[in-house]
Amino acid sequence: MKHRAVKRRTVVTGIAATAGVAAVGGVALDAQASGTSSSPADPLAFDPDACTALTTTVTDTGGDEHQVTYHFWKAITYVADPVDARYQSLIVSAPVEIDGETVDPANAPILLANSIGGYMPSSVADATGVGAGGMSGGGAPGGSAAPSASASAPGANGNTNATGGATASNQLLALAAGYVVIEPGARGRTLKDSSGTYYGTAPAVIVDLKAAVRYIRHNRGRIPGDVDRIVSAGTSAGGALSTLLGASGDSPIYEKYLKELGAADASDAIFAVGAWCPITDLEHADGAYEWNWGTSALSTGKQVDRTVSKELTSRFAEYQAGLRLRGLNGFGPLTARNYDAYLVEQYLRPSATTYLAALSDADRTTYLAENTFITWKNGKASFTWEDFLTHVGARKKTVPAFDAFDLSAGENNEFGAGATENRHFTAYGAKNDTTGLATRRVAADIPEKLRLMNPMYHLVEKVNGRRSKHWWIRLGTSDSDTSHVISANLAARLDDLGDEVDHLYYWDQGHGANTDPGDFITWIGRVTGHRAGAGK
């Protein structure tokens, strides 16, 4: 089912009492975060009066336009001792009038929408309204944030909707539904200071997002919205981080990093998670990718190294067996031998059925004539895993997809440290290194960083009772940026833990797709107990 794009027009309609600005980290940011707010004793006190009134027009998924007046707080530094305030800041948007009707956002859910893609830096420092945050190429004074020749560009491994699409649609619709929208920036892997030290690699990005949550919770009663009903949302790497944020709430393993930043002494647990095509479980992602896409050729028509592909697939089989997961709806144990049948039964056929059922009879007949691998009978689609792979076509990534032997993947950069731009983070990648490293072993700090960056650690190895209990997970069936197994494993484990999981695949959609944004907004209202407004 297709939805109309969300559009907006924004005008300034009034100015409330605004705070001054102070240069922090080389960029002018709201002074309330630097200790000059109405609460000088608390450098992290939110100033309710430091906002601007804006009006925007939001078109919902049914095509109806809604006039929304909202209060907007420009970039606020969310830690007392920022490394780079340009990235460690957030913006706040709170609706006060929708279609001429006054609304009170004091107890509304908070949509915490990140715009992170490819584990790159994300900044809201220059944002002038809701949905204006996004990935940034800017660096610290005297430094650089530009990707190196070996680092993947944002579009390669990153969030195709970093500054629009899924992210912007959710933000605008949430605002029109009466929800508070908070957009945090965060450090990313390419940031480098004047001495050549990388300061945005793992675990900086998740530490920053946790610090943002702590800032919000610290300001209960001052910041608009219900701080106990924070719903995180993100796409691609942003989806992975949204997932990690939900899985790792209040985990003590991040405490030392948060203290270094002067983060607020508050909880960093969130209520619910929205994750689109999450690029996560990175240390096992290479094997999962080959299990899924190993027989598919590259867009050039060439096959990847079959020996490497088979070795990685074998490693995935061992990992999958060790998880001891059971499929949804009574499927039974999930193994590398039956996962194809599970994906087809649980996700792919239902996805195709939903898509085809929504078409007109004529359009359905045309689609089926062009895609003869699908059998349509009694209102249901049927096909095999092998035919599905043929339908999707070329794989997007070579082998290994994430821990590249030549250290060329963006994820190699994400695990860089100090002045070392790219590092291996799996034993297999290090063993097969082709860059001439003196030692073919992962660095001693890598295991800790993997725990800090992988939500499965908090769901399997050390089950976190403070995790989110409500999960919205989406993926396009044609998305070969990662394996379909990654999100399916996540959903299976969450279901096993007793959490509420709403997980489905979008038929024939690629990376970053979000074809049911209105449903997500309605879902937020349901799980938080808040009645949604116009943004449907």
N, C-alpha and C positions, 0 to 999 in steps of 0.2 A: 504494500500500500504506500502510495506516495503522499507526502505532506508538503504543503506550501512553505516556501522559505520564509523565515521571520525577517521582517524589515523594521527599521526604526528611523525616526527623525527626532533630533534632540535640539531643544532651545533652552537657554537660561531664562528662568522666570523670576528668579529672586535670589538674593544673597543673604544668608544668615550671618551671624557673627563669625568671622573667619579668623583663624590663627595666623600668626606670621610664619615666615619660613626660615629655615636654617640650613646652611650647607652641611650636609652629612655625607661622608664618603664620596665627595666630589660631585654631588647632585643636590639640588634644592628639594628638601622634603619637609613635610609638615612638622612644625616646631613642637607640637604637642608630644612627639615621641622623644624629644631631646631634653625634656625636663622643664619646659617653659609653659606647660599647660596650666589649667586651673588647679592642678594638684602637684605643686613643685616637689613635694616629698616623694612622689611616685613617678618615676620616669616613664612608666608604662601605662599611665592613666589615659584612658580614651576621653577626649573632649567632645561631649555631645553637641556643642554649639558650633564646632569648627566645620560647618558643612555649607554646601551650595545647593540651592533648589534648582532642579532641572526637570524638563518635561520631554518625554519621548513617546513615539507612537510605535506600539508593538502589534504586529499582525500575527494572530494565533494560527494554529495548524488547520483551522476550519476556514481561514480567510478573513475573519473579522478583525477589525482594527480597534485598538484600545489605547486611550490616552492615559499615560501614567506620569504623575508627578512624583519625584523621589528626591530624597536628600542624599547628597554625594559627598563623601569625605575623601579627599585626595590622598596620595601616598603617605602612609603612616609607618614609621619604622617599628617593627614588632619585637625587637630585642633591645636590651639596654647597651650592649657592647657589640654592635654589628661589625662584621668583617667587611661588608660592602652594602651600605644602606640602599643603594640603587636596586638591589635585588631582594634584600631582606625587609620588604615593606608590603603593605596591603592597602587595598581600597575597599570602601564600604558603600553600598547603595541600599537605601531603605525606602520603600514606597509609602507615600502619605496620602495619595489620592489616585483612585482608579476610576476612569470614566465619570468624573465629577463627584464620586462618593469618597468621603474621607475614610482612610484606613489607619489602623494603629499597628505598626510593625513590632511593638514591644515584645510580644510573645510568639511571633511568627518563626517558622523554621528558618535556619540559616543554610543557604547553599554555598558551600566553600568550593568555588570553581577554579581549579588551577589550569593554566594554559601551557603546561610543560610538554615539550615534544623532544624525543631523542635524547633525553637527559641533558638538554641544553639549558642555558640560563634563561630565566623568565622574569621580566620586569614590568611593574605597573607604575614606575616612577613618573612617566609622562602621560598617564591615563587621564582623560578628561570626562569620563562617564562610564557607565556600566558596560561591560563587555569589551573594554578597550585595552585590556592587558594582553601580553603575548610574549613570545620568545624575542630575545634581544641579542644583538651582536656586540653591544657595548661592553667595555671592560672597565676595570678599576683605573683610576688615574695612574698614568705611567705604565699601564699594563695593556693586555689584549684579551679579547674574548673571541677572536676570529678562529674558526676551526682550522686545524693544520691540514696539509695536503693529504695526510693519512686518515684523518678523522672523517666519519660519515657526515654528510650534510643533513640538516634537519629532515628533509623530505625522504631520505633514504631509509633511516631506521626510526624516524620520529613521528610526530603527531601531525597528520595532514590537515587537521582542523585546529591547529594551535591558536590561531587568532580568529577563528570563525567556525562555521559549520556546527558540529556537535556542541562545542563549548559555548559559543555565542548564543545559539538557539536556546540552550538550557538556561543561560543567565537571563535573557530577555523574557522568556516565558515564566521563569520563576518570579521575576519582578512583577509581571502582570498578574500573577496569581496571589500577590501580596506577601511573598517571601522576601527576606533580607538576602542580598547577594554580597558575599565577601570574596574578593579575588586576591590571593596572595602571590607575590613574586617569590623566587627562590634562586639560589646559586645553581650553576650548572657546570658541566664537565670542562668546557673550554676556557673558563675564566683563569687568567694568569696575571700575576702581579709584575711589577717592574723588575723584580729579581729573577723572574722566570719560574716562580713557584705556582703550581696549580692549586687554587683554593676553592674550587667548586666540584671536585670529584667526590665519589662516595666516601662518607655518607652525608655530605653537606645538604643535598636536596631534601632528604627526608627529615633531617634535623631541622631545617628551616620551616618545613610545613608543620612539624610538631610545635615549633616555637610560635608559629602563627595561631595555631589552635589554643595554645596556652595563653597568648595575649587576649584572644576573644573571651576565653573562660575567666581570665583574671578581671575582665571588665564587665562582669555580670551586673546588670542594672544600669550601666552607663552606655554600653554599646547596644544598638537596637537588635532585637531578635532573642530567641530562646537559646541560650548557650548550651543547654542540655539536648538540643535537637539540631546538631550540626550534621549536614549531609555533604560529604565530599564527592566531587565529580572530576573526572579527567579522562583523557583519551591517549592511547598508545603508551608511551612512557608515563604520561600523566595519569593514565588509567592504572598502570602498575603502582604508581605512588599513591593514588587514591586507595587502592587495595591494601597497600602496605600500611598506610595511615590507619585504616580501619582495623587491620589485623593486629597491630602492635600497640594499641592504646595503652598508655601508662607503663609500657615495658621499661624496666630499670636499665636495660643495656644502652639506652640513649642518654642517660642522665648526665654523664660527664661532658658530653658534647653540648648539651643544652645549657649547662652551667657556664661553660666557656663563653657563650654568647650573651649571658645575662638574661636568659629566657625567664618569663614569669613563673613564679612558684604556683603552678596550677596543673590541673589534669590536661592531658593531651588526647584523651579518649574522645571518639566521635560516635554519633548515633547510627549513621547509615552510610552506605557506600554506593556510588554510581561509577562503574568502570566500563569503558568502551575499549575493546581490543587491547587489553593490558599486556604489555611486553614485560613479562616477569618470570620468576624462577630461572634466572639467567644461567646459573651453573648447570642446569639440566636442559636448557633450551636447545642446545645444539643437537642432542640426541633426540629430543621430541620433534625437532624440525625434520630430521632425516627420517624418522618413523613416518611422519605425515607426508612429506614432499620428496622423499629420497628417490622415487622413481620418475619424478617429473623433470623435464629438461628445463634449462635456462631459456630466457627469451631469445637467445641467439640460436637455439636449437641444439646446443651442446649439452651433454650429460656431465654432471659433476663427477669427481673422483669416486668411483663405486666402492673402492676399498675403504676409504675414509667414511663414506656414508654408511656402509654396513657396520663398521666398528662402532660408530656413534649410535646407530640403531640398537645394537646389542647392549650398549651401556644404558640406553633408555629403558630397555626391557628389565634390566636389573633394578633400576631406580623405581620403575612403576610397580614392580612386584613388592618392593620394600615399603611402599606407601600403604599397601593393604586397603585400598579404597574400594568402596562398593558403589555401583552406579545408581542413579536416581530411579525411582519407580520400580524397585525390586529387581533391577537388572542382575545383581550379583557382583562378584569380585571383578575389578577392572584390571586387565593385563594387556601387555603388548599384543597378545594373540587375538584378543576379542575386542580391542578398543575401536577398530574400524566398524564393527557391527553395532557397537554402542553409539558411536557418533551418528551413524546413519539412522538408527532407530529413534534415538532420543532427540536429536537436533536437526539433522539434515532433511529427512523426509517431512517432518512437521513444518520446517521452514519453507520448503518448496510447496507444500500443500496450502499453507497460509497465503503465499504469494499468488499461486494459481487460482485459488478460490476467490481472491479479490478482483481478478481480471474479468472483463466482460467475456461472454461466450466466444465472441469473434477473436478477441485478443488472446484468449486461452488457446483456441484452436491454432492460431498462428504460432504462438510460442511453442506448443507441443510439436508442431510440424518442423520447427527449426531445432528442436531438442528431442530427438527421437529416443534418446536413452531413458526418458521418463515414461513410465506407464501410469496413466491417469484412469483410475477405476473407482467407482463409488465415492467420488469426491476426495480421493486421496492419491498422493504422488508416491511412486515406488521406483527405486533404481538401486544399483550396486555401488559400493565404495569405489571400485575401479572406474566405473563410468563417471562418477562424480569427479574424480581426479582428472580424467580426460576433459571433462567439461570446464573445469577451472583453468586448465592449461599450464603455462610456464610458472615455475617457482620464481620468487622474487630475489632470493638470496643464494649465494654460492655456499660452499662447504669449507669449514664450519661457518655457520651463519652469524654467530655471536662472538665467540672467542677465536678470531681469525689467526691462522698460523703466522701471518705477516703483520699482525697487530693493527690491521687496517679498519676494524669495525669500531663503530662509535662506543660500543660497550667496553672495548679495550681501553678507550680513553676514560670512560666512567670509573674505571678501577686504577687509573693513574695515581701517582702520589709524588709530592715534592716537585722536583724538576723533571721527573719522568712522565712523559705525556701519556704513554700507552703501556699497559701491562696485561699479561695473561692472568686469568682468574679461574681456569680449570687445569687440572693435572694433564689432561689430554692435550689441551692447547699448548701448554708449556713444553710438554715432551716433544711435540712436533713443530716447535718454533722454527721459522725459516729466516729470522732476522739476525742470527749469529749471536744470540745471548750466551754469556759465559756459563750460566747455569740454567738448566731446563726444568726448573721447579717454580711453583708459584711462591711469591713472597710470603714471609711469615705472617703479615697482617691481613692477608686475603681472607682466610676463614672467618675472621671477625667481621670484616666488611660484608661478606656474603650473608651472614646472619642479620646484619643491620639492614640489608637491602631486599631480603626475600620474605614475603608474607607467609610462605609455607613453613618457615621456621617457627612462627608464632601460632601456626595452626596444626602442626604435626609434631615437631620435635619438642617444643615447649608451649603447650596449649595455653593461650592467653585468655583468661576469664574476663578481661576488660575489653575484649574486641567488640567491634560493631556486631549487631545481631540481625541486621537487615541489609540485603545485597541485591543490587541491580547490575547485571553483567550482560554485555552485548558484544557481538562479533559478526562481521560479514563472512558469508560462506566462501567468498572469493579472496579473502584476505590471507595472503601467504607471507605476511611480515613475520609471523611466528606460527607455531603449531596450534591446531584446533584443540589439541590435548591440554594446553596450558590453562585456558579458562574452564574447560570441562573438569579438569582435576580440581581446580579451585572450587567450583560449584559442588562437586561431589563431596569434598572434604567439609565444606561449610554445612551442607545438608546433613552429613553424618554427625556433625557437632550439634545439630538441632536448630541451626540458624534459618531464617527465612531467606530463600534464594529465588530470585526471578531472573532466569538465565535463558536467553534464546539467541538464535543466529538469524541474521538478515539475509534472505536469499539473493544471490547474485550481487551482493554488495561487497565492496573492498574495504581497505583500511580506513578507519575514521568514520565509518557510516553511523548515522543516527537517524533512523527512519521513523521512530516513534517518540519524539521529544515530549509531546503532549502527555503521553502515557507516563513518562517518567515524572513529570510535574504532578500528575494525579497520584502516582505512587508515593511521592514524598508526603503529600497531604494525608494519605491513608496511614502510612506507617508512623507518622509523627502525631496523628490525631488532629491535624489542622485542616480545615476546609479550604480547598483550592479555589481560587477565583477565576479570573479571565484566562489565565495562561494555559489553555488546554489544546 
